[in-house]
Amino acid sequence: MYSIDFDLNNVVKQETLEDNVEPVNQPAYRQNLNLFSQHQQHQPSQFHIPQQQSNPQQQSQSHQQQVQLPPGTKRLACSNCRRRRKKCDLNFPCGNCIKLKLTCNINGEDLRKKRYAASYVKSLESHIAYLENSFRDLVEKACPEDSDLRRNLMLDDIISGFMSAPSSNNNGNLKSNSTATKESDPIGDEETDSMRALLEFAGTKRNSGTPDPLIDPPEKKKKKTFHKGSLYPDDTKSKPFTNMAAAPAMMALGSSTSSTSSQNDMSKMDKTTSDERISDLNKTVIVRPSGDKLDQNSLNNDPKILKSLSNFYRWLYPGHFIFLHRESFLYGFFNHAKNNYRGSPYCSVELIYAMCAVGSRLSSDLQSMSEDYYEKSKTALLKLVFDDHSVARITTVQALFCLAFYELGKGDTQLAWYFSGLAIRVGYDMGFQLDPEVWITADDDIVTGRTKLTKSELRIRSRIYWGCFVADHLISLLLGRTASLSVSNSTIPESDELPEIQGVEDFRFASQHVLQVSLPLKNMIILSRIVQIFTTQIFIETLETEQKVAHLIRFNLKVFNWRQLLPDFLKWSKEKLRDHDISTDPTISYFWYLYYIVLLTFNKPFIEDCEESKTVVGELVDDVKMLFDGFRIKFGGFQKASLCQLYACLLAINSLIKLTCYADVGSVGAGTKFSPRPPHAPHCDHSPQCTRRLEQLGFFSNVFHLQMSPQFGLPRRLQEDAKYNSEQEKQTVNQVCNSSYIHDFTLSNEIDDMIKELFGLGDALL
């Protein structure tokens, strides 16, 4: 329908603009959709005024008379407040500068809106590359004994290394070596001294902190160091981060960095596993071990494990498990089993057990193993996460999200929220939301300044992160909480379509359509943004019911427009819902179920207050009933049902309780089991519409409590635990209504403008 270039690489990196900080500059050659690109340098504005008045009030009045900003120019924070990431009161001098006795200035130029031509940036990059190569040649001549090391170092590292070398303990040796050189080679001595003088001058200039007036603002900067445990850069390389980078690139998820491990062993591990990484996904083939390479005790040879994983990817992928990229996981699962997956960057024992805990629930002969797999994964993960010597890895995040969805199926919402939050904290700890081309993250080599991820691995990492983004927002929606991951602090690029590779045939649903993940993922991100905006307007803010209903009507309209703008292969109609080959395809229908869950969640609490909500909920329930009928006919039951189907069924039950005239509606709830034909209330007129709603209530109750209970624990818990039942009822009625969680929508308009620009939607959607 239309071309989408969803470049999130240039999205703003902070949640608010209250600090008025000029964040890190993105590479200027990424010109498409750089609505929120930011600069690394904090340049003082042309309105810089020295602070010399003795009286601050007189100074402010005098300055306002002498300096006037151009018409239409917005006053911005002073350079000192920007540098210190503090809120500026926009006075002159500002309160922070007065308190710290600093020279204040007036900034009227927004550097984020300044753009440079791609050709200009390319010429600078070529010039810098030429200078760096020339500098390395000079270093090799000056220090031929360290040529192999110097050739791999960045320019800044060379300078800082030479500046730290002539310490007080080495001055004597340096002089003696210099004297010896002079005696042996008087001609080479002059050249060596000149080289050392050049390096010493460069190092002095670097340490002095004086900016070079000849250097243009858009020069290429060294990547910002990501400080472990923080969303913001750190000017120094902290010890914890250095230790993490010194660890092996493919450190096992279940292992920890031991202080007794030798550097030789780590080097051997890196060398052994680096050849097995995915360098080009288009040329990668998954080959199962056989013959002498087959380990009978390995997990990839366990038939129960293989069947559980096959169930997982056949029936639940992509769904809400987009973050578990199938091809890379299976590649690591079959190729990296040596040493119990300690050298695999794509797979781990904990992740395998977490996925098997979910996949084994879909087969009656494996359901007894589900809890065992879950306990194994949970025990190992918690031990790993709270080990001070462990190394955070992306497989840890994936496994924790798997356990969160497993707990949602069991009905333990507290543990589900705990695992979800823990996954996000581990991800933040390794900087998984940052673009490796701009930030130094856990997957970078600090020594060389280069990323350890290949280009294909960068694309896989992007898919994993944005899959985690959707998973976080779905869990938050189901539990009535605030999502943690935000577009505004995510700089990792958009997720492109990744190829299906040879060797995954046993882990693929027999679909009649080509699997597409990237485009649905991008549209789900937009839907999550719409949900985020209206959540605060409808459920968080203290408004009258009439005002909330007005916002709800706008929300329904926005979601309807979102559906109309979907690409053709994602659109659906009544005809497609009746086509069982399409409506029962889990690679497509998951997208529809998400739509129904969102609208049911928002409209259900207002059925009694808004006639439109009653109409919308009735139409949604009819569509879900049609989907469930097709699924039951196609597969003979709901053994293979997903978590989205479970919660869609639960929401349909709670909605129908309000829509029908059940005889004893005041004493029923989500845990009540209804007969196939529930009785009418005495005052009911037994209309066909009411009769049909009661039959739907009986149908969904039967599916939820009888056919979905074998693989999910939520139906049983609703019936057995009266306290949980009442809490669940309160939560399902007030879904996402939790005033203890505060949304931050400071950048709502800016992010909405970005989405409009990216998708060319104008004002029709947001």
CORKAWO-V550933 format. One record per pair of residues at least 12 apart in sequence whose ideal C-beta (glycine too) atoms are under 8 Angstrom apart, sorted by the first residue. I is the first residue (numbers start at 1). J is the second residue. If there is no record, write none. Layout:
# CORKAWO-V550933
i:I j:J
i:I j:J
This chain:
# CORKAWO-V550933
i:1 j:565
i:1 j:566
i:1 j:567
i:1 j:568
i:2 j:567
i:2 j:759
i:2 j:760
i:4 j:519
i:4 j:522
i:4 j:758
i:4 j:759
i:5 j:32
i:5 j:33
i:5 j:494
i:5 j:758
i:6 j:494
i:6 j:522
i:6 j:525
i:6 j:758
i:6 j:759
i:7 j:30
i:7 j:32
i:7 j:33
i:7 j:34
i:7 j:493
i:7 j:494
i:7 j:758
i:8 j:487
i:8 j:490
i:8 j:491
i:8 j:492
i:8 j:493
i:8 j:494
i:9 j:26
i:9 j:30
i:9 j:435
i:9 j:438
i:9 j:491
i:9 j:492
i:9 j:493
i:9 j:494
i:10 j:26
i:10 j:30
i:10 j:33
i:10 j:34
i:10 j:35
i:10 j:36
i:10 j:37
i:10 j:491
i:11 j:36
i:11 j:487
i:11 j:488
i:11 j:490
i:11 j:491
i:11 j:751
i:11 j:754
i:12 j:36
i:12 j:38
i:12 j:488
i:12 j:489
i:12 j:747
i:12 j:750
i:12 j:751
i:13 j:38
i:13 j:231
i:13 j:488
i:13 j:489
i:13 j:491
i:14 j:231
i:14 j:488
i:14 j:489
i:15 j:486
i:15 j:488
i:15 j:489
i:15 j:744
i:15 j:746
i:15 j:747
i:16 j:744
i:16 j:746
i:16 j:747
i:17 j:746
i:17 j:747
i:18 j:87
i:18 j:746
i:19 j:77
i:19 j:81
i:19 j:82
i:19 j:85
i:19 j:86
i:19 j:87
i:20 j:76
i:20 j:77
i:20 j:81
i:20 j:82
i:20 j:87
i:20 j:88
i:21 j:77
i:21 j:82
i:21 j:85
i:22 j:38
i:22 j:39
i:22 j:41
i:22 j:42
i:22 j:82
i:22 j:111
i:22 j:112
i:23 j:38
i:23 j:39
i:24 j:38
i:24 j:39
i:24 j:40
i:24 j:224
i:24 j:233
i:24 j:438
i:24 j:439
i:25 j:37
i:25 j:38
i:25 j:39
i:25 j:40
i:25 j:41
i:25 j:218
i:25 j:221
i:26 j:38
i:26 j:435
i:26 j:438
i:26 j:491
i:27 j:121
i:27 j:220
i:27 j:437
i:27 j:438
i:28 j:115
i:28 j:116
i:28 j:118
i:28 j:120
i:28 j:121
i:28 j:218
i:29 j:118
i:29 j:121
i:29 j:122
i:29 j:125
i:31 j:115
i:31 j:118
i:33 j:754
i:33 j:757
i:33 j:758
i:34 j:115
i:35 j:750
i:35 j:753
i:35 j:754
i:35 j:757
i:36 j:112
i:36 j:750
i:36 j:754
i:37 j:112
i:37 j:115
i:38 j:111
i:38 j:112
i:39 j:111
i:39 j:112
i:39 j:114
i:39 j:217
i:40 j:221
i:40 j:224
i:41 j:111
i:41 j:217
i:41 j:221
i:42 j:79
i:42 j:82
i:42 j:83
i:42 j:111
i:43 j:111
i:43 j:217
i:44 j:79
i:44 j:105
i:44 j:107
i:45 j:76
i:45 j:79
i:45 j:105
i:45 j:106
i:45 j:107
i:45 j:108
i:45 j:109
i:46 j:108
i:46 j:109
i:47 j:67
i:47 j:69
i:47 j:105
i:47 j:106
i:47 j:107
i:47 j:108
i:48 j:79
i:48 j:105
i:48 j:106
i:49 j:63
i:49 j:66
i:49 j:67
i:49 j:92
i:49 j:104
i:49 j:105
i:49 j:106
i:50 j:103
i:51 j:93
i:51 j:97
i:51 j:102
i:51 j:103
i:51 j:104
i:56 j:93
i:56 j:98
i:59 j:92
i:59 j:93
i:60 j:91
i:60 j:92
i:60 j:93
i:63 j:92
i:63 j:106
i:64 j:92
i:67 j:106
i:69 j:106
i:69 j:108
i:70 j:108
i:73 j:108
i:73 j:109
i:74 j:108
i:74 j:110
i:75 j:90
i:75 j:106
i:75 j:107
i:75 j:108
i:76 j:88
i:76 j:107
i:76 j:108
i:76 j:109
i:76 j:110
i:77 j:90
i:77 j:94
i:77 j:107
i:78 j:93
i:78 j:94
i:78 j:96
i:78 j:97
i:78 j:104
i:78 j:105
i:78 j:106
i:78 j:107
i:79 j:105
i:79 j:107
i:80 j:94
i:80 j:96
i:80 j:97
i:80 j:100
i:80 j:102
i:80 j:103
i:80 j:104
i:80 j:105
i:81 j:94
i:81 j:96
i:81 j:97
i:82 j:107
i:84 j:96
i:85 j:232
i:92 j:104
i:92 j:106
i:116 j:218
i:120 j:218
i:121 j:218
i:121 j:220
i:124 j:216
i:124 j:218
i:124 j:219
i:124 j:220
i:125 j:220
i:128 j:219
i:128 j:220
i:131 j:155
i:132 j:155
i:135 j:155
i:135 j:158
i:136 j:150
i:136 j:151
i:136 j:158
i:138 j:195
i:138 j:198
i:139 j:158
i:139 j:195
i:139 j:199
i:141 j:191
i:141 j:192
i:141 j:195
i:142 j:192
i:142 j:195
i:142 j:196
i:142 j:199
i:152 j:447
i:152 j:448
i:153 j:447
i:153 j:448
i:153 j:449
i:154 j:222
i:154 j:448
i:154 j:449
i:156 j:206
i:156 j:222
i:157 j:447
i:157 j:449
i:158 j:199
i:159 j:199
i:159 j:202
i:159 j:203
i:159 j:206
i:160 j:203
i:160 j:206
i:162 j:196
i:162 j:199
i:162 j:200
i:162 j:203
i:163 j:199
i:163 j:200
i:163 j:203
i:163 j:204
i:163 j:206
i:163 j:207
i:178 j:193
i:222 j:449
i:223 j:437
i:223 j:438
i:223 j:439
i:223 j:440
i:223 j:444
i:223 j:449
i:224 j:438
i:224 j:439
i:224 j:440
i:225 j:237
i:225 j:241
i:225 j:439
i:225 j:440
i:225 j:446
i:226 j:241
i:226 j:431
i:226 j:434
i:226 j:439
i:226 j:440
i:226 j:441
i:226 j:442
i:227 j:241
i:228 j:240
i:228 j:241
i:228 j:244
i:228 j:429
i:228 j:430
i:228 j:442
i:229 j:428
i:229 j:429
i:231 j:428
i:231 j:489
i:233 j:439
i:237 j:446
i:241 j:446
i:242 j:446
i:243 j:257
i:244 j:257
i:244 j:391
i:244 j:392
i:244 j:442
i:245 j:442
i:245 j:444
i:245 j:445
i:245 j:446
i:245 j:447
i:247 j:266
i:247 j:391
i:248 j:266
i:248 j:269
i:248 j:270
i:248 j:343
i:249 j:270
i:249 j:273
i:249 j:274
i:249 j:345
i:249 j:443
i:249 j:445
i:249 j:452
i:250 j:269
i:250 j:270
i:250 j:273
i:250 j:274
i:250 j:277
i:250 j:342
i:250 j:343
i:250 j:344
i:250 j:345
i:251 j:342
i:251 j:391
i:251 j:393
i:252 j:339
i:252 j:340
i:252 j:341
i:252 j:342
i:252 j:343
i:252 j:344
i:252 j:348
i:253 j:341
i:253 j:348
i:253 j:349
i:253 j:350
i:253 j:351
i:253 j:384
i:253 j:393
i:253 j:395
i:253 j:396
i:253 j:399
i:254 j:340
i:254 j:342
i:254 j:348
i:254 j:349
i:254 j:350
i:254 j:380
i:254 j:384
i:255 j:342
i:255 j:390
i:256 j:384
i:256 j:387
i:256 j:389
i:256 j:390
i:256 j:391
i:257 j:389
i:257 j:390
i:257 j:391
i:258 j:389
i:259 j:389
i:269 j:342
i:269 j:343
i:272 j:343
i:273 j:336
i:273 j:343
i:273 j:344
i:273 j:345
i:276 j:335
i:276 j:336
i:276 j:343
i:277 j:345
i:277 j:454
i:277 j:457
i:278 j:328
i:278 j:331
i:278 j:346
i:278 j:454
i:278 j:456
i:278 j:457
i:278 j:460
i:279 j:454
i:279 j:456
i:280 j:454
i:280 j:455
i:280 j:456
i:281 j:327
i:281 j:328
i:281 j:456
i:281 j:459
i:281 j:460
i:281 j:498
i:281 j:499
i:281 j:501
i:282 j:499
i:282 j:501
i:284 j:327
i:284 j:331
i:284 j:456
i:284 j:501
i:285 j:501
i:285 j:502
i:285 j:503
i:286 j:327
i:286 j:330
i:286 j:331
i:286 j:334
i:286 j:335
i:286 j:501
i:286 j:502
i:286 j:503
i:286 j:504
i:287 j:334
i:287 j:335
i:287 j:503
i:288 j:300
i:288 j:334
i:288 j:503
i:289 j:301
i:289 j:334
i:289 j:337
i:295 j:337
i:298 j:337
i:299 j:333
i:299 j:337
i:299 j:341
i:299 j:349
i:299 j:352
i:300 j:333
i:300 j:334
i:300 j:337
i:304 j:356
i:304 j:360
i:304 j:366
i:304 j:369
i:305 j:352
i:305 j:356
i:306 j:506
i:307 j:359
i:307 j:360
i:307 j:363
i:307 j:366
i:308 j:355
i:308 j:356
i:308 j:359
i:308 j:360
i:308 j:363
i:308 j:366
i:308 j:369
i:308 j:373
i:309 j:333
i:309 j:352
i:309 j:355
i:309 j:356
i:309 j:359
i:309 j:507
i:310 j:359
i:310 j:506
i:310 j:507
i:311 j:359
i:311 j:360
i:311 j:362
i:311 j:363
i:311 j:366
i:311 j:640
i:312 j:355
i:312 j:356
i:312 j:358
i:312 j:359
i:312 j:362
i:312 j:507
i:313 j:326
i:313 j:359
i:313 j:504
i:313 j:507
i:313 j:508
i:313 j:509
i:314 j:507
i:314 j:508
i:314 j:509
i:314 j:586
i:315 j:362
i:315 j:509
i:315 j:586
i:315 j:640
i:315 j:642
i:316 j:358
i:316 j:359
i:316 j:362
i:316 j:586
i:316 j:642
i:317 j:509
i:317 j:586
i:317 j:587
i:318 j:467
i:318 j:515
i:318 j:517
i:318 j:520
i:318 j:521
i:318 j:587
i:318 j:590
i:319 j:586
i:319 j:590
i:319 j:642
i:319 j:644
i:320 j:405
i:320 j:470
i:320 j:471
i:320 j:474
i:320 j:590
i:320 j:594
i:320 j:642
i:320 j:643
i:320 j:644
i:321 j:402
i:321 j:405
i:321 j:467
i:321 j:471
i:322 j:463
i:322 j:466
i:322 j:467
i:322 j:470
i:322 j:471
i:322 j:517
i:322 j:521
i:323 j:397
i:323 j:398
i:323 j:401
i:323 j:463
i:323 j:464
i:323 j:465
i:323 j:466
i:323 j:467
i:323 j:468
i:323 j:470
i:323 j:471
i:324 j:355
i:324 j:398
i:324 j:402
i:324 j:464
i:324 j:467
i:325 j:460
i:325 j:463
i:325 j:464
i:325 j:467
i:325 j:498
i:326 j:504
i:326 j:507
i:326 j:508
i:327 j:498
i:327 j:499
i:327 j:500
i:327 j:501
i:327 j:504
i:328 j:346
i:328 j:457
i:328 j:460
i:329 j:346
i:329 j:347
i:329 j:351
i:330 j:503
i:330 j:504
i:330 j:507
i:331 j:346
i:331 j:501
i:332 j:344
i:332 j:345
i:332 j:346
i:332 j:347
i:333 j:346
i:333 j:347
i:333 j:352
i:334 j:503
i:344 j:395
i:345 j:393
i:345 j:394
i:345 j:395
i:345 j:457
i:346 j:395
i:346 j:460
i:347 j:395
i:348 j:393
i:348 j:395
i:348 j:396
i:348 j:399
i:349 j:380
i:350 j:376
i:350 j:377
i:350 j:380
i:350 j:381
i:350 j:384
i:350 j:395
i:350 j:396
i:350 j:399
i:351 j:377
i:351 j:395
i:351 j:398
i:351 j:399
i:351 j:402
i:353 j:373
i:353 j:374
i:353 j:376
i:353 j:377
i:353 j:380
i:353 j:399
i:354 j:373
i:354 j:374
i:354 j:377
i:354 j:381
i:354 j:398
i:354 j:399
i:354 j:400
i:354 j:402
i:354 j:403
i:354 j:406
i:355 j:402
i:356 j:369
i:356 j:370
i:356 j:373
i:357 j:370
i:357 j:371
i:357 j:373
i:357 j:374
i:357 j:377
i:357 j:402
i:357 j:403
i:357 j:406
i:358 j:370
i:358 j:402
i:358 j:405
i:358 j:406
i:358 j:409
i:360 j:373
i:361 j:409
i:361 j:711
i:361 j:712
i:362 j:639
i:362 j:640
i:362 j:711
i:363 j:639
i:364 j:639
i:364 j:710
i:367 j:710
i:367 j:711
i:374 j:403
i:374 j:406
i:377 j:399
i:377 j:402
i:377 j:403
i:378 j:403
i:381 j:396
i:381 j:399
i:381 j:400
i:381 j:403
i:384 j:396
i:385 j:400
i:385 j:422
i:385 j:426
i:391 j:442
i:392 j:426
i:392 j:427
i:392 j:429
i:392 j:430
i:392 j:442
i:393 j:430
i:393 j:442
i:394 j:427
i:394 j:430
i:394 j:432
i:394 j:461
i:394 j:464
i:396 j:423
i:396 j:426
i:397 j:423
i:397 j:424
i:397 j:426
i:397 j:427
i:397 j:432
i:397 j:464
i:397 j:468
i:398 j:423
i:398 j:464
i:398 j:468
i:400 j:419
i:400 j:420
i:400 j:422
i:400 j:423
i:400 j:426
i:401 j:419
i:401 j:420
i:401 j:423
i:401 j:468
i:401 j:471
i:403 j:415
i:403 j:419
i:404 j:416
i:404 j:417
i:404 j:419
i:404 j:420
i:404 j:423
i:404 j:471
i:404 j:475
i:405 j:471
i:405 j:475
i:405 j:643
i:407 j:419
i:408 j:475
i:408 j:478
i:408 j:643
i:408 j:647
i:408 j:714
i:409 j:643
i:409 j:646
i:409 j:711
i:409 j:712
i:409 j:713
i:409 j:714
i:410 j:712
i:410 j:713
i:410 j:714
i:410 j:717
i:411 j:712
i:411 j:713
i:411 j:714
i:411 j:716
i:411 j:717
i:411 j:718
i:411 j:724
i:411 j:728
i:412 j:713
i:413 j:479
i:413 j:731
i:416 j:475
i:416 j:479
i:417 j:475
i:417 j:479
i:417 j:481
i:420 j:471
i:420 j:472
i:420 j:475
i:420 j:484
i:421 j:484
i:423 j:468
i:424 j:468
i:424 j:472
i:424 j:484
i:424 j:485
i:427 j:465
i:427 j:468
i:429 j:442
i:430 j:442
i:430 j:443
i:432 j:461
i:432 j:464
i:432 j:465
i:432 j:468
i:432 j:492
i:433 j:465
i:433 j:485
i:433 j:489
i:433 j:490
i:433 j:491
i:433 j:492
i:434 j:491
i:434 j:492
i:435 j:491
i:435 j:492
i:435 j:493
i:436 j:451
i:436 j:453
i:436 j:458
i:436 j:461
i:436 j:492
i:437 j:451
i:437 j:458
i:438 j:491
i:439 j:491
i:443 j:461
i:458 j:493
i:459 j:495
i:459 j:496
i:459 j:498
i:460 j:498
i:461 j:492
i:462 j:492
i:462 j:493
i:462 j:494
i:462 j:495
i:462 j:496
i:463 j:495
i:463 j:498
i:463 j:517
i:463 j:518
i:463 j:521
i:465 j:490
i:465 j:492
i:465 j:495
i:466 j:492
i:466 j:494
i:466 j:495
i:466 j:521
i:466 j:525
i:467 j:495
i:467 j:521
i:468 j:485
i:469 j:485
i:469 j:490
i:469 j:525
i:469 j:528
i:470 j:521
i:470 j:524
i:470 j:525
i:470 j:528
i:472 j:484
i:472 j:485
i:473 j:485
i:473 j:528
i:473 j:531
i:473 j:532
i:474 j:594
i:476 j:736
i:477 j:531
i:477 j:597
i:477 j:598
i:477 j:601
i:477 j:735
i:477 j:736
i:478 j:597
i:478 j:647
i:479 j:731
i:480 j:731
i:480 j:734
i:480 j:735
i:480 j:736
i:480 j:737
i:480 j:738
i:481 j:736
i:481 j:738
i:481 j:741
i:482 j:535
i:482 j:738
i:482 j:741
i:482 j:742
i:482 j:743
i:483 j:528
i:483 j:532
i:487 j:525
i:487 j:529
i:487 j:751
i:487 j:754
i:488 j:747
i:488 j:751
i:494 j:518
i:494 j:522
i:495 j:517
i:495 j:518
i:495 j:521
i:495 j:522
i:496 j:518
i:497 j:516
i:497 j:517
i:497 j:518
i:497 j:519
i:498 j:517
i:498 j:518
i:500 j:515
i:509 j:585
i:509 j:586
i:509 j:587
i:511 j:585
i:511 j:587
i:511 j:588
i:512 j:581
i:512 j:582
i:512 j:585
i:513 j:569
i:513 j:582
i:513 j:585
i:513 j:587
i:513 j:588
i:515 j:587
i:516 j:569
i:519 j:567
i:519 j:570
i:520 j:570
i:520 j:591
i:523 j:562
i:523 j:566
i:523 j:567
i:523 j:570
i:523 j:591
i:524 j:591
i:524 j:594
i:526 j:562
i:526 j:755
i:526 j:759
i:526 j:765
i:527 j:559
i:527 j:562
i:527 j:594
i:527 j:595
i:527 j:598
i:529 j:751
i:529 j:752
i:529 j:755
i:529 j:766
i:530 j:555
i:530 j:558
i:530 j:559
i:530 j:562
i:530 j:765
i:530 j:766
i:531 j:598
i:531 j:602
i:532 j:743
i:532 j:745
i:533 j:745
i:533 j:748
i:533 j:752
i:533 j:766
i:534 j:551
i:534 j:552
i:534 j:554
i:534 j:555
i:534 j:558
i:534 j:602
i:535 j:736
i:535 j:743
i:536 j:743
i:536 j:745
i:537 j:551
i:537 j:555
i:538 j:551
i:538 j:552
i:538 j:555
i:538 j:602
i:539 j:734
i:539 j:736
i:539 j:737
i:539 j:738
i:540 j:737
i:540 j:739
i:540 j:741
i:540 j:742
i:540 j:743
i:545 j:609
i:548 j:606
i:549 j:606
i:549 j:609
i:549 j:610
i:549 j:613
i:552 j:602
i:552 j:603
i:552 j:606
i:552 j:610
i:552 j:612
i:552 j:613
i:553 j:610
i:553 j:612
i:555 j:602
i:556 j:599
i:556 j:602
i:556 j:603
i:556 j:612
i:556 j:616
i:558 j:765
i:558 j:766
i:559 j:595
i:559 j:598
i:559 j:599
i:561 j:764
i:561 j:765
i:562 j:765
i:563 j:595
i:565 j:759
i:565 j:761
i:565 j:764
i:565 j:765
i:569 j:588
i:570 j:588
i:570 j:591
i:572 j:592
i:574 j:623
i:574 j:626
i:577 j:623
i:577 j:626
i:577 j:627
i:577 j:630
i:578 j:626
i:578 j:630
i:580 j:630
i:580 j:633
i:580 j:634
i:583 j:626
i:583 j:627
i:583 j:630
i:583 j:631
i:584 j:630
i:584 j:631
i:584 j:634
i:584 j:635
i:586 j:640
i:586 j:642
i:589 j:627
i:590 j:642
i:590 j:644
i:592 j:627
i:593 j:627
i:593 j:642
i:593 j:644
i:593 j:645
i:593 j:648
i:594 j:644
i:596 j:620
i:596 j:623
i:596 j:624
i:596 j:648
i:596 j:651
i:597 j:644
i:597 j:647
i:597 j:648
i:597 j:651
i:599 j:616
i:599 j:617
i:599 j:620
i:600 j:617
i:600 j:620
i:600 j:621
i:600 j:648
i:600 j:651
i:600 j:652
i:600 j:655
i:601 j:651
i:601 j:735
i:601 j:736
i:602 j:735
i:602 j:736
i:603 j:616
i:603 j:617
i:603 j:620
i:604 j:617
i:604 j:651
i:604 j:654
i:604 j:655
i:604 j:658
i:604 j:732
i:604 j:733
i:604 j:735
i:605 j:733
i:605 j:734
i:605 j:735
i:605 j:737
i:607 j:655
i:607 j:658
i:607 j:659
i:608 j:658
i:614 j:659
i:617 j:655
i:617 j:659
i:618 j:659
i:618 j:693
i:620 j:652
i:620 j:655
i:621 j:652
i:621 j:655
i:621 j:656
i:621 j:659
i:621 j:696
i:624 j:648
i:624 j:649
i:624 j:652
i:625 j:652
i:625 j:696
i:625 j:699
i:625 j:700
i:628 j:645
i:628 j:649
i:628 j:699
i:628 j:700
i:628 j:703
i:631 j:645
i:632 j:703
i:637 j:707
i:638 j:703
i:638 j:707
i:638 j:708
i:639 j:707
i:639 j:710
i:639 j:711
i:641 j:707
i:641 j:708
i:641 j:711
i:641 j:712
i:643 j:712
i:645 j:708
i:646 j:704
i:646 j:708
i:646 j:712
i:646 j:714
i:649 j:700
i:649 j:703
i:649 j:704
i:649 j:708
i:650 j:670
i:650 j:704
i:650 j:714
i:650 j:732
i:651 j:732
i:652 j:696
i:652 j:700
i:653 j:670
i:653 j:697
i:653 j:700
i:653 j:701
i:653 j:704
i:654 j:670
i:654 j:729
i:654 j:732
i:654 j:733
i:656 j:693
i:656 j:696
i:656 j:697
i:656 j:700
i:657 j:669
i:657 j:697
i:659 j:693
i:660 j:678
i:660 j:690
i:660 j:693
i:660 j:694
i:660 j:697
i:661 j:680
i:661 j:681
i:661 j:683
i:661 j:684
i:661 j:690
i:661 j:694
i:662 j:674
i:662 j:678
i:662 j:679
i:662 j:680
i:662 j:681
i:662 j:694
i:662 j:697
i:663 j:678
i:663 j:679
i:663 j:680
i:663 j:681
i:663 j:682
i:665 j:681
i:669 j:718
i:669 j:725
i:669 j:726
i:669 j:728
i:669 j:729
i:670 j:718
i:670 j:725
i:670 j:728
i:670 j:729
i:670 j:732
i:671 j:718
i:671 j:719
i:671 j:725
i:671 j:728
i:672 j:701
i:673 j:701
i:673 j:705
i:673 j:719
i:674 j:697
i:674 j:698
i:674 j:701
i:674 j:702
i:675 j:698
i:676 j:695
i:676 j:698
i:676 j:699
i:676 j:702
i:677 j:694
i:677 j:695
i:677 j:698
i:678 j:694
i:678 j:697
i:678 j:698
i:679 j:694
i:680 j:694
i:705 j:719
i:752 j:766
